[in-house]
Amino acid sequence: MAQCRQVKHILIAVLALNWFVALVKVVFGYTAKSAGMVSDGYHSFSDGASNIIGLIGVSISLRPKDEDHPYGHKKYETFAAIVIAFILSIIAFYIIHDTLERFRHPIVPEVTFWSFAVMIVTMGINIGVMIYESRMGKRLKSDFLVADSLHTRSDILTSLTVIGALIGVKIGYPLLDPVCSLIVALFIAYAAWSIVFSSSKVLCDTAMVEIKSIEALVTAIDGVLECHDIRTRGRTDDIHIDLHVLVHKDMTVTQADKLCDRIEEKIKTAINGVSDVVVHVEPGSNDGKKRGKGQW
């Protein structure tokens, strides 16, 4: 709960910075007739939009488990990251469409000292935001903050590209402005793909922990003859594990229950982010071999 509230506070601060940066870029971009600056500004506006989506997603993920959501609501934050990717894709499409128009009907940007000043200052702000979000995202194990930091990183790369294009226009190569705008669109599209790729692993229940590491932990516990059918899923801060263990055939139900508690405790201690462990106990012979079906 406390971690999710921290994520919300971070997103509110980042939202204010992103929209300030976006407004400055778009205003100066239209004033200078620079497609690159305008594209970069819209990219920054998408950062702000993604922050709002993140706030909604994190707020929902704060809700406790209920009858309809026995595993909690944390995947809503991951789903919010997918929505960011969708927004990025739309922006990339819009920029590509606008850039093609620029190629057909060229416009020479008016590059001044302020054009460079705006890009350098806003890029500095984005660098600070990216580093902060990335560090806090990893510390708080927030899928959304990590995804948003990737989004901001693409903003920095596009800003560098825009600065390069402004230099090109200044020395007599105006075609570099729409070329830069096209590169910006590609950066945005790549950021969208990266977010979808990482978020889909969570939503599609991709394995979160190496099977052999769990097997080694469990088989080292006294009373466990064998460990198999290990499955993991979830997010880095909400990992669910289920597994089967083979025990001595003469183990009582009470002993088996205590063994399951030890297995759960050891796994949660050894692996960060594990929130749930389900152990299925199977009878084996005293020599460690699995017994036939229906035999105990």
C-alpha positions in Angstrom: 0.0 0.0 0.0 2.7 2.5 1.0 4.7 1.6 -2.1 1.7 2.3 -4.4 1.1 5.7 -2.7 4.8 6.6 -3.3 4.3 5.7 -7.0 1.2 8.0 -7.1 3.2 10.9 -5.6 6.0 10.3 -8.1 3.6 10.3 -11.0 2.0 13.6 -10.0 5.4 15.3 -9.8 6.4 13.9 -13.2 3.1 14.8 -14.7 3.7 18.5 -13.9 7.2 18.4 -15.4 6.1 16.6 -18.5 3.3 19.0 -19.4 5.6 22.0 -18.7 8.2 20.6 -21.1 5.5 19.7 -23.7 3.9 23.1 -23.7 7.3 24.9 -24.2 8.3 22.6 -27.0 5.0 22.9 -28.9 4.7 26.7 -28.6 8.3 27.3 -29.7 8.0 24.5 -32.4 5.0 26.1 -34.0 6.6 29.6 -33.7 9.7 28.3 -35.4 7.7 26.2 -37.9 9.8 23.2 -36.9 8.2 19.8 -37.4 10.8 18.2 -35.3 10.2 20.4 -32.2 6.4 20.0 -32.6 6.7 16.2 -32.8 8.9 16.2 -29.8 6.4 18.4 -27.9 3.5 16.0 -28.7 5.7 13.2 -27.5 6.1 15.0 -24.2 2.3 15.5 -24.1 1.9 11.8 -24.4 4.2 11.4 -21.4 1.8 13.5 -19.4 -1.2 11.5 -20.7 0.5 8.3 -19.7 1.1 9.7 -16.2 -2.7 10.3 -15.8 -3.3 6.7 -17.0 -0.7 5.5 -14.5 -2.4 7.3 -11.6 -5.7 5.6 -12.5 -4.0 2.2 -12.8 -2.1 2.6 -9.6 -5.2 3.8 -7.7 -7.1 0.7 -8.8 -4.1 -1.6 -8.0 -4.3 -0.2 -4.4 -7.6 -2.0 -3.8 -7.5 -5.0 -1.6 -8.4 -8.5 -2.7 -12.1 -9.3 -3.1 -14.4 -12.1 -4.2 -14.1 -11.2 -7.9 -10.3 -10.5 -7.7 -8.8 -13.1 -5.3 -5.3 -12.4 -6.5 -5.7 -8.6 -6.0 -5.7 -5.8 -8.5 -2.0 -5.2 -9.3 -2.3 -6.3 -12.9 -4.3 -3.1 -13.5 -1.1 -1.2 -13.3 0.4 -3.4 -16.0 -2.7 -3.0 -18.1 -2.2 0.8 -17.8 1.3 0.4 -19.3 -0.4 -1.3 -22.3 -2.6 1.7 -22.7 0.5 4.0 -22.8 1.8 1.9 -25.6 -1.5 2.4 -27.5 -1.2 6.2 -27.1 2.4 6.1 -28.3 1.3 4.2 -31.4 -1.3 6.8 -32.2 1.2 9.6 -31.8 3.8 7.8 -33.9 1.2 7.4 -36.7 0.2 11.1 -36.5 3.8 12.3 -36.7 4.5 10.0 -39.7 1.5 11.3 -41.5 2.4 14.9 -40.8 6.0 14.3 -41.8 5.0 12.9 -45.2 3.1 16.1 -45.8 6.2 18.1 -45.0 8.1 16.1 -47.6 5.5 16.9 -50.2 5.1 20.6 -49.1 8.5 21.7 -47.6 8.6 24.4 -45.0 11.9 26.0 -43.9 12.0 26.3 -40.0 13.1 29.6 -38.4 16.0 28.5 -36.2 17.1 30.9 -33.5 19.1 30.9 -30.3 15.9 30.2 -28.4 15.2 27.1 -30.4 18.4 25.5 -29.1 17.9 26.9 -25.6 14.4 25.4 -25.3 15.6 21.9 -26.5 18.6 21.8 -24.2 16.8 22.9 -21.1 13.8 20.6 -21.7 16.1 17.7 -22.4 17.9 18.3 -19.1 14.6 18.1 -17.3 13.7 14.9 -19.1 17.1 13.3 -18.2 16.4 14.0 -14.5 12.9 12.6 -14.8 14.1 9.4 -16.5 16.8 8.7 -14.0 14.4 9.3 -11.0 11.6 7.2 -12.5 13.9 4.3 -13.4 15.5 4.2 -10.0 12.2 4.5 -8.1 10.5 2.0 -10.4 13.1 -0.7 -9.7 13.1 0.1 -6.0 9.3 0.1 -5.7 9.0 -2.8 -8.3 6.5 -0.7 -10.3 5.9 -1.9 -13.9 4.4 1.4 -14.7 7.2 3.6 -13.5 9.8 1.5 -15.4 7.6 1.6 -18.5 7.2 5.4 -18.1 11.0 5.8 -17.7 11.5 4.0 -21.1 9.0 6.4 -22.5 11.0 9.4 -21.2 14.2 7.9 -22.4 12.8 7.9 -25.9 12.0 11.6 -25.4 15.6 12.3 -24.6 16.8 10.5 -27.8 14.3 12.4 -29.9 15.4 15.7 -28.4 18.9 14.9 -29.4 17.7 14.2 -32.9 15.8 17.4 -33.0 18.8 19.4 -31.9 20.8 17.7 -34.6 18.1 18.7 -37.2 18.1 22.3 -36.0 21.9 22.5 -36.5 21.4 21.0 -40.0 18.7 23.6 -40.8 20.9 26.4 -39.5 23.8 25.4 -41.9 21.5 25.1 -44.9 19.9 21.6 -44.9 16.1 22.2 -44.2 15.2 18.7 -45.3 16.7 17.4 -42.0 13.7 18.8 -40.1 11.1 16.3 -41.5 13.7 13.6 -41.5 14.2 14.3 -37.8 10.5 14.2 -37.3 10.3 10.7 -38.9 13.1 9.5 -36.7 11.2 10.8 -33.7 8.2 8.7 -34.8 10.3 5.6 -35.0 11.7 6.1 -31.5 8.1 6.5 -30.2 7.0 3.3 -32.1 9.9 1.4 -30.6 9.1 2.6 -27.1 5.5 1.3 -27.6 6.7 -2.1 -28.8 9.1 -2.4 -25.8 6.3 -1.6 -23.3 3.9 -4.1 -25.0 6.6 -6.8 -25.0 7.4 -6.4 -21.3 3.8 -6.0 -20.1 2.6 -9.0 -22.1 4.9 -11.2 -20.1 2.9 -10.4 -17.0 -0.6 -10.4 -18.6 0.2 -13.8 -20.3 1.6 -15.4 -17.2 5.1 -15.9 -18.4 7.3 -17.7 -15.8 8.9 -15.3 -13.3 11.5 -17.5 -11.6 13.9 -20.1 -12.9 12.5 -23.5 -12.1 15.9 -25.0 -11.2 16.5 -22.4 -8.5 13.1 -23.3 -6.8 13.8 -27.0 -7.1 17.2 -26.6 -5.5 15.6 -24.6 -2.6 12.8 -27.1 -1.9 14.7 -30.4 -2.3 17.2 -29.1 0.3 14.5 -29.1 2.9 14.4 -32.2 5.2 11.4 -34.4 4.4 11.2 -33.5 0.7 12.1 -36.4 -1.5 11.4 -34.7 -4.9 10.0 -31.5 -6.3 8.3 -31.2 -9.7 5.5 -29.5 -11.7 6.8 -26.1 -10.6 4.9 -23.1 -12.1 5.4 -19.4 -11.6 3.6 -16.3 -12.8 2.7 -12.7 -11.8 4.8 -9.5 -11.6 8.2 -8.9 -10.0 6.4 -7.6 -6.9 3.6 -10.2 -6.8 5.0 -13.6 -7.8 2.7 -16.7 -7.4 4.3 -20.2 -7.2 2.7 -23.6 -7.2 4.6 -26.9 -7.0 4.3 -30.6 -6.2 6.5 -32.3 -3.6 7.0 -36.0 -3.0 7.2 -37.1 0.7 7.6 -40.3 2.7 4.5 -42.4 2.6 4.2 -42.6 6.3 4.2 -38.8 6.9 1.1 -37.7 8.8 -1.2 -34.9 7.6 0.1 -32.7 10.5 3.7 -33.3 9.5 2.9 -32.6 5.8 1.2 -29.3 6.8 4.3 -28.2 8.8 6.5 -29.2 5.8 4.4 -27.0 3.5 4.8 -24.1 5.9 8.6 -24.5 5.9 8.6 -24.7 2.1 6.6 -21.5 1.8 8.7 -19.7 4.3 12.0 -20.7 2.6 10.8 -19.7 -0.8 9.5 -16.3 0.3 12.7 -15.6 2.2 15.0 -16.6 -0.7 13.1 -15.0 -3.5 12.0 -11.4 -3.4 8.5 -10.5 -4.5 6.8 -13.9 -3.8 3.4 -13.3 -2.4 1.8 -16.8 -2.6 3.1 -20.4 -2.6 0.8 -23.4 -3.1 2.3 -26.8 -2.3 0.7 -30.0 -3.4 1.9 -33.0 -1.4 2.2 -36.4 -3.0 3.0 -39.7 -1.3 6.1 -41.6 -2.2 7.8 -44.7 -0.9 10.5 -44.5 1.7 13.1 -45.0 -0.9 12.1 -41.8 -2.6 10.1 -43.3 -5.5 6.6 -42.1 -6.4 3.9 -44.6 -5.6 1.1 -45.7 -7.9 -2.1 -43.8 -8.3 -4.4 -44.3 -5.4 -1.7 -45.8 -3.2 -0.5 -44.2 0.1 
